[in-house]
Amino acid sequence: MLTTIYGIKNCTTMKKARAWLDEHQVDYAFHDYKTAGIEEPRLQGWADRAGWEKLLNRAGTTFRKLPDEKKADLDRDKAIALMLEQPSMIKRPVLEAPTGLLVGFKPEEYEKALG
Protein backbone atom coordinates (compact mmCIF):
# COMPACT_ATOMS: atom_id res chain seq x y z
CA MET A 1 0.00 0.00 0.00
CA LEU A 2 1.30 3.40 -1.00
CA THR A 3 1.33 6.22 1.55
CA THR A 4 -1.11 8.95 0.54
CA ILE A 5 -1.50 12.34 2.16
CA TYR A 6 -4.88 14.05 1.77
CA GLY A 7 -5.48 17.75 2.23
CA ILE A 8 -5.34 21.14 0.58
CA LYS A 9 -2.26 22.30 -1.30
CA ASN A 10 -1.79 25.74 0.27
CA CYS A 11 -2.58 24.81 3.88
CA THR A 12 0.31 25.65 6.23
CA THR A 13 -0.05 22.40 8.18
CA MET A 14 -0.05 20.44 4.92
CA LYS A 15 3.18 22.15 3.89
CA LYS A 16 4.80 21.13 7.20
CA ALA A 17 3.61 17.53 6.84
CA ARG A 18 4.80 17.26 3.24
CA ALA A 19 8.16 18.80 4.18
CA TRP A 20 8.50 16.19 6.96
CA LEU A 21 7.72 13.38 4.51
CA ASP A 22 10.24 14.78 2.01
CA GLU A 23 12.96 15.20 4.66
CA HIS A 24 12.44 11.62 5.83
CA GLN A 25 12.40 10.31 2.25
CA VAL A 26 8.90 8.84 2.57
CA ASP A 27 7.47 8.00 -0.83
CA TYR A 28 3.91 9.34 -0.98
CA ALA A 29 1.12 10.51 -3.23
CA PHE A 30 -0.72 13.78 -2.59
CA HIS A 31 -4.50 14.05 -2.99
CA ASP A 32 -5.93 17.57 -2.90
CA TYR A 33 -9.51 17.05 -1.82
CA LYS A 34 -10.36 20.67 -2.44
CA THR A 35 -9.81 20.20 -6.19
CA ALA A 36 -10.27 16.42 -6.58
CA GLY A 37 -12.97 15.89 -3.95
CA ILE A 38 -13.21 12.92 -1.63
CA GLU A 39 -15.18 9.72 -2.07
CA GLU A 40 -17.90 9.03 0.49
CA PRO A 41 -16.73 5.43 1.18
CA ARG A 42 -13.20 6.67 1.95
CA LEU A 43 -14.51 9.38 4.29
CA GLN A 44 -16.77 6.86 6.02
CA GLY A 45 -13.80 4.52 6.43
CA TRP A 46 -11.77 7.30 8.03
CA ALA A 47 -14.67 8.06 10.36
CA ASP A 48 -14.81 4.37 11.32
CA ARG A 49 -11.08 4.27 12.03
CA ALA A 50 -10.42 7.70 13.56
CA GLY A 51 -13.87 8.92 14.58
CA TRP A 52 -15.87 11.62 12.83
CA GLU A 53 -15.20 14.00 15.73
CA LYS A 54 -11.46 13.89 15.01
CA LEU A 55 -11.98 14.33 11.25
CA LEU A 56 -14.28 17.34 11.44
CA ASN A 57 -12.27 20.57 11.65
CA ARG A 58 -14.49 22.66 13.91
CA ALA A 59 -11.73 25.27 14.36
CA GLY A 60 -11.60 26.16 10.66
CA THR A 61 -13.24 29.14 9.05
CA THR A 62 -15.48 27.01 6.83
CA PHE A 63 -17.10 25.31 9.81
CA ARG A 64 -17.34 28.48 11.91
CA LYS A 65 -19.14 30.29 9.05
CA LEU A 66 -21.88 27.63 8.90
CA PRO A 67 -25.32 28.68 10.08
CA ASP A 68 -26.05 27.49 13.62
CA GLU A 69 -28.74 25.08 12.43
CA LYS A 70 -26.14 23.18 10.36
CA LYS A 71 -23.82 22.94 13.37
CA ALA A 72 -26.57 21.86 15.75
CA ASP A 73 -27.15 18.21 16.68
CA LEU A 74 -24.08 16.96 14.82
CA ASP A 75 -23.76 13.22 14.47
CA ARG A 76 -21.67 10.97 12.24
CA ASP A 77 -23.99 11.12 9.21
CA LYS A 78 -24.51 14.88 9.39
CA ALA A 79 -20.76 15.50 9.85
CA ILE A 80 -19.87 13.26 6.88
CA ALA A 81 -22.45 15.04 4.71
CA LEU A 82 -20.93 18.42 5.67
CA MET A 83 -17.38 17.21 4.91
CA LEU A 84 -18.45 15.79 1.55
CA GLU A 85 -20.19 19.04 0.68
CA GLN A 86 -17.21 21.16 1.79
CA PRO A 87 -13.98 19.15 2.03
CA SER A 88 -12.28 22.16 3.67
CA MET A 89 -14.01 20.99 6.84
CA ILE A 90 -11.88 17.84 6.95
CA LYS A 91 -9.00 18.20 9.38
CA ARG A 92 -5.65 18.31 7.60
CA PRO A 93 -3.72 16.34 6.76
CA VAL A 94 -5.13 12.84 6.66
CA LEU A 95 -2.33 10.36 6.03
CA GLU A 96 -3.05 6.82 4.89
CA ALA A 97 0.04 4.69 5.39
CA PRO A 98 0.70 0.95 5.48
CA THR A 99 1.07 1.38 9.26
CA GLY A 100 -2.31 3.09 9.75
CA LEU A 101 -4.24 6.32 9.54
CA LEU A 102 -3.04 9.62 10.97
CA VAL A 103 -5.24 12.72 11.26
CA GLY A 104 -3.53 16.06 11.76
CA PHE A 105 0.21 16.61 11.80
CA LYS A 106 2.35 15.85 14.82
CA PRO A 107 5.98 15.08 13.93
CA GLU A 108 6.28 12.58 16.79
CA GLU A 109 3.30 10.58 15.47
CA TYR A 110 4.73 10.63 11.95
CA GLU A 111 8.08 9.45 13.33
CA LYS A 112 6.45 6.62 15.24
CA ALA A 113 4.35 5.48 12.26
CA LEU A 114 6.83 6.10 9.44
CA GLY A 115 10.28 6.60 10.96
C-alpha positions in Angstrom: 0.0 0.0 0.0 1.3 3.4 -1.0 1.3 6.2 1.5 -1.1 9.0 0.5 -1.5 12.3 2.2 -4.9 14.1 1.8 -5.5 17.8 2.2 -5.3 21.1 0.6 -2.3 22.3 -1.3 -1.8 25.7 0.3 -2.6 24.8 3.9 0.3 25.6 6.2 0.0 22.4 8.2 -0.1 20.4 4.9 3.2 22.1 3.9 4.8 21.1 7.2 3.6 17.5 6.8 4.8 17.3 3.2 8.2 18.8 4.2 8.5 16.2 7.0 7.7 13.4 4.5 10.2 14.8 2.0 13.0 15.2 4.7 12.4 11.6 5.8 12.4 10.3 2.3 8.9 8.8 2.6 7.5 8.0 -0.8 3.9 9.3 -1.0 1.1 10.5 -3.2 -0.7 13.8 -2.6 -4.5 14.0 -3.0 -5.9 17.6 -2.9 -9.5 17.1 -1.8 -10.4 20.7 -2.4 -9.8 20.2 -6.2 -10.3 16.4 -6.6 -13.0 15.9 -3.9 -13.2 12.9 -1.6 -15.2 9.7 -2.1 -17.9 9.0 0.5 -16.7 5.4 1.2 -13.2 6.7 2.0 -14.5 9.4 4.3 -16.8 6.9 6.0 -13.8 4.5 6.4 -11.8 7.3 8.0 -14.7 8.1 10.4 -14.8 4.4 11.3 -11.1 4.3 12.0 -10.4 7.7 13.6 -13.9 8.9 14.6 -15.9 11.6 12.8 -15.2 14.0 15.7 -11.5 13.9 15.0 -12.0 14.3 11.2 -14.3 17.3 11.4 -12.3 20.6 11.7 -14.5 22.7 13.9 -11.7 25.3 14.4 -11.6 26.2 10.7 -13.2 29.1 9.1 -15.5 27.0 6.8 -17.1 25.3 9.8 -17.3 28.5 11.9 -19.1 30.3 9.1 -21.9 27.6 8.9 -25.3 28.7 10.1 -26.1 27.5 13.6 -28.7 25.1 12.4 -26.1 23.2 10.4 -23.8 22.9 13.4 -26.6 21.9 15.8 -27.1 18.2 16.7 -24.1 17.0 14.8 -23.8 13.2 14.5 -21.7 11.0 12.2 -24.0 11.1 9.2 -24.5 14.9 9.4 -20.8 15.5 9.8 -19.9 13.3 6.9 -22.5 15.0 4.7 -20.9 18.4 5.7 -17.4 17.2 4.9 -18.5 15.8 1.5 -20.2 19.0 0.7 -17.2 21.2 1.8 -14.0 19.1 2.0 -12.3 22.2 3.7 -14.0 21.0 6.8 -11.9 17.8 6.9 -9.0 18.2 9.4 -5.7 18.3 7.6 -3.7 16.3 6.8 -5.1 12.8 6.7 -2.3 10.4 6.0 -3.0 6.8 4.9 0.0 4.7 5.4 0.7 1.0 5.5 1.1 1.4 9.3 -2.3 3.1 9.7 -4.2 6.3 9.5 -3.0 9.6 11.0 -5.2 12.7 11.3 -3.5 16.1 11.8 0.2 16.6 11.8 2.4 15.8 14.8 6.0 15.1 13.9 6.3 12.6 16.8 3.3 10.6 15.5 4.7 10.6 12.0 8.1 9.4 13.3 6.5 6.6 15.2 4.4 5.5 12.3 6.8 6.1 9.4 10.3 6.6 11.0 
